[in-house]
């Protein structure tokens, strides 16, 4: 795995040793950032189920102001920190949190954390997407900035709803076995 473009372009990242972690491929990451490139500069980026941290680091490399990395595994969080060190990312631009994704989001809501501009959620494909989508939909005003974007990576055969509470899917991109679903807040 490597950083594709921007400040940290060409830096090789350490990969997770476990086969249970499925990193977002370089090709899919490139597709993702081609789509969000016009809106990445200066954003607050949340990489949920971050794995190696490659997506959040790519966001920083391309101009995001801050990336928060969340993963439930202590070893994975150590890997993210090692990859941030490899790229020499300034500490003030990052936060690494060891927590379950749902637990982290509920805590962020209760603490009234500033909403993120872009949230990238890439859990194991066997995860309960409907439950997490429901949480995002019910709390999108607290989690997503007004023009924010929630992006879910999922298996292309996993059919996700077009509308969930206050979120509407604006786009879906399929590549190989993976798909990216883009959700935005629906105006009331």
N, C-alpha and C positions, 0 to 999 in steps of 0.2 A: 504494500500500500504506500502511496505517495501523495503529497499535496500537489494538485494539478495546476493551480494558477495563483497569482498574487505574490504577496510579500514572501511567503514560505515555499514558493513553487519549487518542486523537485525534491523536497525533503522526504526521505523515506521514514515511515512510521513503523513502530513495533506492532506486530499483530498479536491478537489474543492467542494464547496457547491452546485454549479449549475449542473443541469442535462445536460446542453448544452455542458459541458466539458466531453470528453470521454478519461479518462486516459488510457495509454498503460497498459495492464494487466501485472501482475507479470510474468505470463507464457510466454507471447510474448516477454517481456523485457529479460527474461532469454534466450530465443531462439536467440534473436538479439545479445546479448553479447557472447553467445557461438560461433556465427559466426565471430564476429569482435574481439574476445579476443586476437588473436595473434598480432593485429595491434593497440590496444588501448593505450598501454603505451607511455606516453610522447606526446600525440596528442593534437591538438587544436580542440575542439569539439563544434559544434553549434547545439543547441536544438531549432528549429524553431517551433512556436506554442507550447510552452513548457508546458502549463497547470500547473501541480503541480511541474514540474522540475525533476520528478523522473528519466527520461532517462539521462539527463545531470548530475545529482548527481550520478547515477549508473556509468557513465563514469568516473567521478572523483574518485569514490570509487575503481574502477578497474585500476587506474593509469593514466588517462588523465591528462595532465599538466594544462589545462585550459578549462573551459566550459563557453560559452556565451548562455544565456537564453533569448529568444525573445517571447513576447506575447503581443497582442494588449490591453488586459484588465489590468487596474490599479490594480484591486483586485487580479487578478491572479499573477501579478508580486509581490504583497505583500505576497501572499501565497508561491511563490518560495523563496523569501527572508527568510520567516519564516522556511521553510524546510531546507534551507542552514544553518540557525542558529541552528536548531534542531540537525543537523549532525555535527556542529562545523567545517564547511568547511572554510578554510582560505580565507579571502576576496580577496587576490591577485590571487586566482585561479578562480575567477568568475566575471561575468559581467551580470547584469540583465537589459534588455532594454524593455521599453514599446513602441511598434511600430507594425504596420502591417508588415507581413513577407516580402511582395514585396517591400514596402517602405524601410525597413531595408536593404535588399539586394542591392537595387539601391544606397543607401547612402554608403554602404560598398565599392561598386565598385568605386563610385566617390571619396571617400577618400583614395582609393588604400590600403584598409585594408589588412593585411597579410591573405592569403587564409587559409581555414580550412582544416584539415586532414579528418574529418568526419563531415558531415552535416546530421542531422536527422530531417525530416520534417513530422509532424503529424498534419495536419489541420483537421477541421471538415470534415467528409466524403462528405458533400455536396459542398465542395469548388471546385474552378475551377482549377483542377490539370493541364490540358493542358497549361493554361496560365503561371502557375508557372514553369512547366517543360520547357516551351519555354524560360523563363527568365534564368533558370539554364543552359540550353543548349547553349544559345548565350553567356553566361558570365562565363562558367565553368573555364576558365583559370584564371579569376580574383577571383573566389570564392573558387575553390577547388585546393588543393595542387596537384602536378603532379601525385602522386599515391593516391589521395584523393578518398573518397567514399561518394556518396549521397544516403541516404536511405529514401524512402518514405513509410509511413504506409498508407494504404488505404483499402477500403472495397474490399473483394476478387472478387466481381463481377465487380468492376471498372477496365476495361481493359486499361492499360497504354501502350504507344508505346515502342518498344524495342530500338529504336534509336530516339533521339531528338537532332538535330544539332550536337554538339560535345560530346554528352553523349550516351553511350550504356548501356543497361541493361545487367548485368552479371549474375543475379540470381533473382529468385522470390521464397519466402517462404510463404505458406498459413497455417494459424492456426485459426480454427473457422471461424468467419466472417471477420477476418482481414488478410491482406497480407503485406509483406515487399518486396519492389522492390529495388534492389541494382544497382546503376548506377556508371559508371566510365568514366573518360575522354577517348575519342577515340583518338588514335595516328593518327596524319596526315601524 
